[in-house]
């Protein structure tokens, strides 16, 4: 790993940790845990399944839109879609 790559990795880690602290600094994790324990597991599983299906369909759509330009493997389309929504 070159020095420049190490520097970029280090800056990325520092930035990620700083943003995690910024977003979670006032969160009551005990309250979050209580809310998760009282949630309906079947409903949570349904939401996760619906989200995955949505990302799969969006990835497929991007593949169809890009097909005239280039064939992109579905794995790459799915990764890009999920990372894009995460950002």
N, CA, C and O atoms as a Tinker XYZ file with bonds, in Angstrom:
   348  protein
     1  N      0.852000   -1.173000    0.000000    73     2
     2  CA     0.000000    0.000000    0.000000    64     1     3
     3  C      0.899000    1.237000    0.000000    63     2     4     5
     4  O      1.791000    1.368000    0.838000    81     3
     5  N      0.656000    2.133000   -0.939000    73     3     6
     6  CA     1.496000    3.322000   -1.049000    64     5     7
     7  C      1.157000    4.330000    0.049000    63     6     8     9
     8  O      0.125000    4.223000    0.712000    81     7
     9  N      2.024000    5.287000    0.224000    73     7    10
    10  CA     1.815000    6.321000    1.239000    64     9    11
    11  C      0.561000    7.132000    0.984000    63    10    12    13
    12  O     -0.159000    7.495000    1.914000    81    11
    13  N      0.309000    7.411000   -0.276000    73    11    14
    14  CA    -0.887000    8.189000   -0.629000    64    13    15
    15  C     -2.160000    7.405000   -0.296000    63    14    16    17
    16  O     -3.131000    7.979000    0.196000    81    15
    17  N     -2.155000    6.098000   -0.564000    73    15    18
    18  CA    -3.308000    5.258000   -0.241000    64    17    19
    19  C     -3.528000    5.191000    1.266000    63    18    20    21
    20  O     -4.665000    5.241000    1.733000    81    19
    21  N     -2.458000    5.079000    2.013000    73    19    22
    22  CA    -2.569000    5.051000    3.480000    64    21    23
    23  C     -3.142000    6.358000    4.002000    63    22    24    25
    24  O     -3.972000    6.361000    4.910000    81    23
    25  N     -2.699000    7.462000    3.430000    73    23    26
    26  CA    -3.192000    8.774000    3.856000    64    25    27
    27  C     -4.691000    8.887000    3.576000    63    26    28    29
    28  O     -5.452000    9.339000    4.433000    81    27
    29  N     -5.111000    8.481000    2.390000    73    27    30
    30  CA    -6.539000    8.541000    2.044000    64    29    31
    31  C     -7.361000    7.630000    2.956000    63    30    32    33
    32  O     -8.445000    8.008000    3.401000    81    31
    33  N     -6.845000    6.433000    3.233000    73    31    34
    34  CA    -7.536000    5.525000    4.131000    64    33    35
    35  C     -7.643000    6.130000    5.530000    63    34    36    37
    36  O     -8.707000    6.096000    6.149000    81    35
    37  N     -6.550000    6.676000    6.016000    73    35    38
    38  CA    -6.553000    7.296000    7.340000    64    37    39
    39  C     -7.525000    8.456000    7.429000    63    38    40    41
    40  O     -8.254000    8.587000    8.412000    81    39
    41  N     -7.539000    9.300000    6.405000    73    39    42
    42  CA    -8.483000   10.424000    6.394000    64    41    43
    43  C     -9.925000    9.935000    6.340000    63    42    44    45
    44  O    -10.803000   10.506000    6.987000    81    43
    45  N    -10.167000    8.889000    5.575000    73    43    46
    46  CA   -11.509000    8.318000    5.501000    64    45    47
    47  C    -11.976000    7.773000    6.843000    63    46    48    49
    48  O    -13.130000    7.961000    7.229000    81    47
    49  N    -11.071000    7.094000    7.554000    73    47    50
    50  CA   -11.407000    6.537000    8.863000    64    49    51
    51  C    -11.682000    7.659000    9.860000    63    50    52    53
    52  O    -12.653000    7.597000   10.614000    81    51
    53  N    -10.834000    8.680000    9.866000    73    51    54
    54  CA   -11.031000    9.806000   10.775000    64    53    55
    55  C    -12.345000   10.521000   10.470000    63    54    56    57
    56  O    -13.095000   10.860000   11.386000    81    55
    57  N    -12.624000   10.750000    9.196000    73    55    58
    58  CA   -13.875000   11.392000    8.811000    64    57    59
    59  C    -15.083000   10.552000    9.225000    63    58    60    61
    60  O    -16.060000   11.083000    9.752000    81    59
    61  N    -15.016000    9.246000    8.988000    73    59    62
    62  CA   -16.130000    8.360000    9.353000    64    61    63
    63  C    -16.364000    8.368000   10.863000    63    62    64    65
    64  O    -17.508000    8.457000   11.310000    81    63
    65  N    -15.301000    8.277000   11.644000    73    63    66
    66  CA   -15.448000    8.295000   13.100000    64    65    67
    67  C    -16.004000    9.626000   13.586000    63    66    68    69
    68  O    -16.845000    9.667000   14.484000    81    67
    69  N    -15.527000   10.722000   12.984000    73    67    70
    70  CA   -16.038000   12.041000   13.361000    64    69    71
    71  C    -17.518000   12.188000   13.047000    63    70    72    73
    72  O    -18.274000   12.730000   13.854000    81    71
    73  N    -17.937000   11.713000   11.885000    73    71    74
    74  CA   -19.354000   11.797000   11.525000    64    73    75
    75  C    -20.209000   10.881000   12.397000    63    74    76    77
    76  O    -21.317000   11.258000   12.778000    81    75
    77  N    -19.715000    9.692000   12.717000    73    75    78
    78  CA   -20.454000    8.808000   13.618000    64    77    79
    79  C    -20.648000    9.463000   14.977000    63    78    80    81
    80  O    -21.738000    9.398000   15.545000    81    79
    81  N    -19.610000   10.088000   15.501000    73    79    82
    82  CA   -19.731000   10.797000   16.776000    64    81    83
    83  C    -20.751000   11.934000   16.657000    63    82    84    85
    84  O    -21.597000   12.106000   17.535000    81    83
    85  N    -20.668000   12.701000   15.580000    73    83    86
    86  CA   -21.562000   13.841000   15.379000    64    85    87
    87  C    -23.029000   13.395000   15.333000    63    86    88    89
    88  O    -23.884000   14.030000   15.949000    81    87
    89  N    -23.321000   12.327000   14.620000    73    87    90
    90  CA   -24.703000   11.893000   14.459000    64    89    91
    91  C    -25.246000   11.157000   15.684000    63    90    92    93
    92  O    -26.445000   11.225000   15.955000    81    91
    93  N    -24.396000   10.460000   16.424000    73    91    94
    94  CA   -24.876000    9.649000   17.543000    64    93    95
    95  C    -24.566000   10.246000   18.914000    63    94    96    97
    96  O    -24.798000    9.581000   19.924000    81    95
    97  N    -24.060000   11.456000   18.987000    73    95    98
    98  CA   -23.631000   12.015000   20.265000    64    97    99
    99  C    -24.776000   12.212000   21.255000    63    98   100   101
   100  O    -24.558000   12.109000   22.462000    81    99
   101  N    -25.972000   12.489000   20.786000    73    99   102
   102  CA   -27.080000   12.737000   21.712000    64   101   103
   103  C    -28.093000   11.596000   21.731000    63   102   104   105
   104  O    -29.196000   11.755000   22.254000    81   103
   105  N    -27.728000   10.452000   21.167000    73   103   106
   106  CA   -28.668000    9.330000   21.102000    64   105   107
   107  C    -28.684000    8.559000   22.414000    63   106   108   109
   108  O    -27.640000    8.278000   23.003000    81   107
   109  N    -29.882000    8.226000   22.854000    73   107   110
   110  CA   -30.060000    7.397000   24.040000    64   109   111
   111  C    -30.139000    5.944000   23.581000    63   110   112   113
   112  O    -31.196000    5.485000   23.147000    81   111
   113  N    -29.029000    5.222000   23.675000    73   111   114
   114  CA   -28.970000    3.862000   23.175000    64   113   115
   115  C    -29.853000    2.912000   23.982000    63   114   116   117
   116  O    -30.312000    1.900000   23.452000    81   115
   117  N    -30.096000    3.221000   25.246000    73   115   118
   118  CA   -31.020000    2.419000   26.043000    64   117   119
   119  C    -32.428000    2.499000   25.475000    63   118   120   121
   120  O    -33.127000    1.488000   25.399000    81   119
   121  N    -32.844000    3.684000   25.080000    73   119   122
   122  CA   -34.161000    3.867000   24.477000    64   121   123
   123  C    -34.257000    3.156000   23.131000    63   122   124   125
   124  O    -35.289000    2.569000   22.808000    81   123
   125  N    -33.187000    3.209000   22.350000    73   123   126
   126  CA   -33.163000    2.502000   21.065000    64   125   127
   127  C    -33.315000    1.003000   21.297000    63   126   128   129
   128  O    -34.082000    0.343000   20.596000    81   127
   129  N    -32.594000    0.465000   22.271000    73   127   130
   130  CA   -32.672000   -0.963000   22.567000    64   129   131
   131  C    -34.083000   -1.347000   23.021000    63   130   132   133
   132  O    -34.600000   -2.385000   22.608000    81   131
   133  N    -34.713000   -0.521000   23.870000    73   131   134
   134  CA   -36.081000   -0.798000   24.314000    64   133   135
   135  C    -37.050000   -0.783000   23.132000    63   134   136   137
   136  O    -37.945000   -1.625000   23.057000    81   135
   137  N    -36.881000    0.156000   22.219000    73   135   138
   138  CA   -37.760000    0.233000   21.054000    64   137   139
   139  C    -37.593000   -1.004000   20.162000    63   138   140   141
   140  O    -38.578000   -1.544000   19.659000    81   139
   141  N    -36.355000   -1.446000   19.968000    73   139   142
   142  CA   -36.114000   -2.636000   19.151000    64   141   143
   143  C    -36.692000   -3.887000   19.811000    63   142   144   145
   144  O    -37.224000   -4.759000   19.124000    81   143
   145  N    -36.591000   -3.980000   21.123000    73   143   146
   146  CA   -37.117000   -5.157000   21.821000    64   145   147
   147  C    -38.633000   -5.199000   21.788000    63   146   148   149
   148  O    -39.221000   -6.280000   21.826000    81   147
   149  N    -39.279000   -4.036000   21.717000    73   147   150
   150  CA   -40.743000   -4.021000   21.712000    64   149   151
   151  C    -41.323000   -4.087000   20.290000    63   150   152   153
   152  O    -42.539000   -4.174000   20.121000    81   151
   153  N    -40.465000   -4.046000   19.284000    73   151   154
   154  CA   -40.940000   -4.073000   17.898000    64   153   155
   155  C    -41.392000   -5.483000   17.512000    63   154   156   157
   156  O    -40.910000   -6.476000   18.057000    81   155
   157  N    -42.306000   -5.548000   16.585000    73   155   158
   158  CA   -42.807000   -6.828000   16.078000    64   157   159
   159  C    -41.776000   -7.416000   15.104000    63   158   160   161
   160  O    -41.499000   -6.813000   14.067000    81   159
   161  N    -41.202000   -8.598000   15.429000    73   159   162
   162  CA   -40.167000   -9.178000   14.563000    64   161   163
   163  C    -40.658000   -9.474000   13.151000    63   162   164   165
   164  O    -39.904000   -9.324000   12.189000    81   163
   165  N    -41.901000   -9.888000   13.020000    73   163   166
   166  CA   -42.455000  -10.188000   11.704000    64   165   167
   167  C    -42.543000   -8.916000   10.849000    63   166   168   169
   168  O    -42.255000   -8.936000    9.652000    81   167
   169  N    -42.941000   -7.826000   11.480000    73   167   170
   170  CA   -43.022000   -6.560000   10.769000    64   169   171
   171  C    -41.625000   -6.069000   10.359000    63   170   172   173
   172  O    -41.439000   -5.572000    9.249000    81   171
   173  N    -40.650000   -6.212000   11.260000    73   171   174
   174  CA   -39.273000   -5.834000   10.925000    64   173   175
   175  C    -38.738000   -6.672000    9.770000    63   174   176   177
   176  O    -38.083000   -6.142000    8.873000    81   175
   177  N    -39.011000   -7.976000    9.785000    73   175   178
   178  CA   -38.554000   -8.845000    8.695000    64   177   179
   179  C    -39.211000   -8.440000    7.383000    63   178   180   181
   180  O    -38.572000   -8.475000    6.332000    81   179
   181  N    -40.483000   -8.057000    7.436000    73   179   182
   182  CA   -41.168000   -7.604000    6.236000    64   181   183
   183  C    -40.569000   -6.337000    5.669000    63   182   184   185
   184  O    -40.440000   -6.195000    4.453000    81   183
   185  N    -40.203000   -5.416000    6.541000    73   183   186
   186  CA   -39.579000   -4.169000    6.091000    64   185   187
   187  C    -38.220000   -4.444000    5.456000    63   186   188   189
   188  O    -37.890000   -3.868000    4.420000    81   187
   189  N    -37.435000   -5.317000    6.072000    73   187   190
   190  CA   -36.129000   -5.664000    5.512000    64   189   191
   191  C    -36.298000   -6.344000    4.155000    63   190   192   193
   192  O    -35.569000   -6.034000    3.212000    81   191
   193  N    -37.248000   -7.262000    4.053000    73   191   194
   194  CA   -37.480000   -7.952000    2.779000    64   193   195
   195  C    -37.936000   -6.968000    1.702000    63   194   196   197
   196  O    -37.474000   -7.040000    0.563000    81   195
   197  N    -38.831000   -6.059000    2.051000    73   195   198
   198  CA   -39.302000   -5.067000    1.078000    64   197   199
   199  C    -38.152000   -4.163000    0.625000    63   198   200   201
   200  O    -38.069000   -3.801000   -0.548000    81   199
   201  N    -37.276000   -3.803000    1.547000    73   199   202
   202  CA   -36.125000   -2.965000    1.194000    64   201   203
   203  C    -35.201000   -3.688000    0.230000    63   202   204   205
   204  O    -34.749000   -3.105000   -0.756000    81   203
   205  N    -34.916000   -4.956000    0.509000    73   203   206
   206  CA   -34.026000   -5.731000   -0.364000    64   205   207
   207  C    -34.640000   -5.856000   -1.756000    63   206   208   209
   208  O    -33.951000   -5.680000   -2.761000    81   207
   209  N    -35.928000   -6.159000   -1.812000    73   207   210
   210  CA   -36.595000   -6.275000   -3.112000    64   209   211
   211  C    -36.528000   -4.945000   -3.864000    63   210   212   213
   212  O    -36.295000   -4.921000   -5.072000    81   211
   213  N    -36.731000   -3.851000   -3.150000    73   211   214
   214  CA   -36.660000   -2.530000   -3.778000    64   213   215
   215  C    -35.281000   -2.274000   -4.359000    63   214   216   217
   216  O    -35.164000   -1.792000   -5.486000    81   215
   217  N    -34.229000   -2.592000   -3.598000    73   215   218
   218  CA   -32.871000   -2.374000   -4.100000    64   217   219
   219  C    -32.567000   -3.276000   -5.289000    63   218   220   221
   220  O    -31.886000   -2.858000   -6.225000    81   219
   221  N    -33.062000   -4.503000   -5.261000    73   219   222
   222  CA   -32.857000   -5.419000   -6.387000    64   221   223
   223  C    -33.529000   -4.858000   -7.640000    63   222   224   225
   224  O    -32.925000   -4.841000   -8.712000    81   223
   225  N    -34.769000   -4.400000   -7.509000    73   223   226
   226  CA   -35.481000   -3.849000   -8.662000    64   225   227
   227  C    -34.824000   -2.577000   -9.190000    63   226   228   229
   228  O    -34.735000   -2.377000  -10.401000    81   227
   229  N    -34.374000   -1.734000   -8.298000    73   227   230
   230  CA   -33.694000   -0.515000   -8.739000    64   229   231
   231  C    -32.387000   -0.848000   -9.456000    63   230   232   233
   232  O    -32.041000   -0.215000  -10.454000    81   231
   233  N    -31.666000   -1.840000   -8.948000    73   231   234
   234  CA   -30.417000   -2.261000   -9.593000    64   233   235
   235  C    -30.695000   -2.810000  -10.981000    63   234   236   237
   236  O    -29.984000   -2.485000  -11.932000    81   235
   237  N    -31.718000   -3.636000  -11.104000    73   235   238
   238  CA   -32.096000   -4.190000  -12.411000    64   237   239
   239  C    -32.457000   -3.057000  -13.373000    63   238   240   241
   240  O    -32.065000   -3.074000  -14.540000    81   239
   241  N    -33.211000   -2.068000  -12.871000    73   239   242
   242  CA   -33.603000   -0.938000  -13.720000    64   241   243
   243  C    -32.371000   -0.185000  -14.227000    63   242   244   245
   244  O    -32.305000    0.183000  -15.400000    81   243
   245  N    -31.392000    0.044000  -13.338000    73   243   246
   246  CA   -30.164000    0.715000  -13.775000    64   245   247
   247  C    -29.447000   -0.098000  -14.842000    63   246   248   249
   248  O    -28.901000    0.458000  -15.794000    81   247
   249  N    -29.451000   -1.419000  -14.677000    73   247   250
   250  CA   -28.825000   -2.267000  -15.682000    64   249   251
   251  C    -29.506000   -2.130000  -17.035000    63   250   252   253
   252  O    -28.838000   -2.089000  -18.068000    81   251
   253  N    -30.834000   -2.060000  -17.033000    73   251   254
   254  CA   -31.574000   -1.890000  -18.283000    64   253   255
   255  C    -31.316000   -0.511000  -18.895000    63   254   256   257
   256  O    -31.195000   -0.384000  -20.113000    81   255
   257  N    -31.234000    0.503000  -18.063000    73   255   258
   258  CA   -30.979000    1.849000  -18.575000    64   257   259
   259  C    -29.568000    1.973000  -19.160000    63   258   260   261
   260  O    -29.351000    2.707000  -20.124000    81   259
   261  N    -28.624000    1.257000  -18.573000    73   259   262
   262  CA   -27.235000    1.339000  -19.027000    64   261   263
   263  C    -26.915000    0.349000  -20.138000    63   262   264   265
   264  O    -25.845000    0.436000  -20.740000    81   263
   265  N    -27.807000   -0.583000  -20.425000    73   263   266
   266  CA   -27.552000   -1.649000  -21.400000    64   265   267
   267  C    -27.111000   -1.134000  -22.769000    63   266   268   269
   268  O    -26.228000   -1.746000  -23.371000    81   267
   269  N    -27.673000   -0.046000  -23.295000    73   267   270
   270  CA   -27.188000    0.423000  -24.600000    64   269   271
   271  C    -25.738000    0.918000  -24.569000    63   270   272   273
   272  O    -25.065000    0.939000  -25.599000    81   271
   273  N    -25.266000    1.313000  -23.397000    73   271   274
   274  CA   -23.900000    1.837000  -23.279000    64   273   275
   275  C    -22.893000    0.765000  -22.898000    63   274   276   277
   276  O    -21.812000    0.673000  -23.480000    81   275
   277  N    -23.264000   -0.050000  -21.906000    73   275   278
   278  CA   -22.338000   -1.079000  -21.415000    64   277   279
   279  C    -23.113000   -2.103000  -20.602000    63   278   280   281
   280  O    -24.117000   -1.781000  -19.967000    81   279
   281  N    -22.637000   -3.334000  -20.631000    73   279   282
   282  CA   -23.200000   -4.376000  -19.781000    64   281   283
   283  C    -22.442000   -4.362000  -18.459000    63   282   284   285
   284  O    -21.231000   -4.583000  -18.431000    81   283
   285  N    -23.144000   -4.108000  -17.379000    73   283   286
   286  CA   -22.535000   -4.063000  -16.053000    64   285   287
   287  C    -23.071000   -5.252000  -15.265000    63   286   288   289
   288  O    -24.280000   -5.484000  -15.253000    81   287
   289  N    -22.193000   -6.014000  -14.605000    73   287   290
   290  CA   -22.662000   -7.154000  -13.813000    64   289   291
   291  C    -23.640000   -6.705000  -12.718000    63   290   292   293
   292  O    -23.483000   -5.636000  -12.128000    81   291
   293  N    -24.651000   -7.544000  -12.461000    73   291   294
   294  CA   -25.672000   -7.197000  -11.481000    64   293   295
   295  C    -25.064000   -6.927000  -10.105000    63   294   296   297
   296  O    -25.513000   -6.029000   -9.392000    81   295
   297  N    -24.049000   -7.697000   -9.735000    73   295   298
   298  CA   -23.393000   -7.509000   -8.434000    64   297   299
   299  C    -22.878000   -6.082000   -8.295000    63   298   300   301
   300  O    -23.035000   -5.465000   -7.242000    81   299
   301  N    -22.270000   -5.559000   -9.342000    73   299   302
   302  CA   -21.753000   -4.194000   -9.309000    64   301   303
   303  C    -22.884000   -3.170000   -9.268000    63   302   304   305
   304  O    -22.791000   -2.160000   -8.571000    81   303
   305  N    -23.950000   -3.434000  -10.017000    73   303   306
   306  CA   -25.103000   -2.535000   -9.991000    64   305   307
   307  C    -25.734000   -2.499000   -8.604000    63   306   308   309
   308  O    -26.082000   -1.429000   -8.104000    81   307
   309  N    -25.881000   -3.668000   -7.983000    73   307   310
   310  CA   -26.489000   -3.740000   -6.654000    64   309   311
   311  C    -25.635000   -3.007000   -5.638000    63   310   312   313
   312  O    -26.150000   -2.245000   -4.820000    81   311
   313  N    -24.315000   -3.237000   -5.688000    73   311   314
   314  CA   -23.405000   -2.557000   -4.750000    64   313   315
   315  C    -23.498000   -1.053000   -4.905000    63   314   316   317
   316  O    -23.592000   -0.331000   -3.912000    81   315
   317  N    -23.474000   -0.576000   -6.127000    73   315   318
   318  CA   -23.543000    0.866000   -6.371000    64   317   319
   319  C    -24.872000    1.443000   -5.900000    63   318   320   321
   320  O    -24.908000    2.545000   -5.350000    81   319
   321  N    -25.953000    0.719000   -6.107000    73   319   322
   322  CA   -27.262000    1.198000   -5.675000    64   321   323
   323  C    -27.332000    1.308000   -4.150000    63   322   324   325
   324  O    -27.791000    2.320000   -3.621000    81   323
   325  N    -26.889000    0.289000   -3.459000    73   323   326
   326  CA   -26.954000    0.302000   -2.004000    64   325   327
   327  C    -26.037000    1.383000   -1.429000    63   326   328   329
   328  O    -26.429000    2.092000   -0.502000    81   327
   329  N    -24.837000    1.516000   -1.963000    73   327   330
   330  CA   -23.914000    2.541000   -1.485000    64   329   331
   331  C    -24.476000    3.935000   -1.788000    63   330   332   333
   332  O    -24.361000    4.846000   -0.968000    81   331
   333  N    -25.078000    4.095000   -2.958000    73   331   334
   334  CA   -25.678000    5.379000   -3.300000    64   333   335
   335  C    -26.777000    5.782000   -2.344000    63   334   336   337
   336  O    -26.854000    6.946000   -1.950000    81   335
   337  N    -27.627000    4.847000   -1.962000    73   335   338
   338  CA   -28.693000    5.172000   -1.014000    64   337   339
   339  C    -28.133000    5.380000    0.384000    63   338   340   341
   340  O    -28.680000    6.168000    1.155000    81   339
   341  N    -27.060000    4.690000    0.722000    73   339   342
   342  CA   -26.445000    4.886000    2.022000    64   341   343
   343  C    -25.869000    6.310000    2.129000    63   342   344   345
   344  O    -25.960000    6.959000    3.171000    81   343
   345  N    -25.285000    6.764000    1.035000    73   343   346
   346  CA   -24.697000    8.106000    1.064000    64   345   347
   347  C    -25.789000    9.149000    1.154000    63   346   348
   348  O    -25.499000   10.345000    1.190000    81   347
